């Protein structure tokens, strides 16, 4: 299994996204694109059945479910 496709990696990407506040910043750290990071977080959200981040064009905000999960 690809290291970045592992569920624990998805969790790590989510936590780092919350820490840094942007997909682009996480992408720069990991060598992924911002859209690739977004896809990882979306995959985690689908597995959990809950929206973790509210996305706007300017920022990411944790949802209530995201806060609880974090």
N, C-alpha and C positions, 0 to 999 in steps of 0.2 A: 504494500500500500504506500502511496506517495506520502511523504512526511507531512505535507501541507493539506492532505485530504483526511487526516486522522482527526477524529472528534476532539481529542484533547488539544490539538493544534488550533482547531476552530475556536475553542474556548480561549486559548492564549491570544489569538488574534482579536477576539471580542474584547478581552480585558485591556489589551494594549490600545485598542481603538478608543475605549473609554478614557484611558490614561492620557492619550495624546490629543483626543478630540477631533481627529480627522482620518479618513481613509488614506489620504495622500501621505500623511506623516508615517503611518504604519507601513504603507507601501515602500516608502523610501528606506525604512529600516530593514524590511524583509526582502526587498528586491522584487516585490509584486507591484502591479499597477493598482491605482486607487479602485478601479472597477473590480479587480480581482479580490481585493480585500472586502469590498462591499458584497461580492458573491459569497465569500466565506461566511460573513455575518448573516446574510440571508439564509444560507444553508443551515446554520445553527438555529435561526429563528424557526425555520420549517420543521426541524427535528423536535424542537421544544413545543411547537404549536403556539408560540407567543411572539409578539413584536417586541424586540428589546430596545431598539433605537428609533426615535422619531427623526427622520432625515429632512432637512431643508437645504436650500442651495448654499446657505451660509454656515450652518452648524449641525452638529449631532447632539441630540438630547436623549438621555435615558427615559424610557417609558417607566411606568410604575412596575411593570413586570420585569423590565431590565434592571431596575434598582434592586428588586427582590432577588433576582437571579445572581446578580453581581455579588 
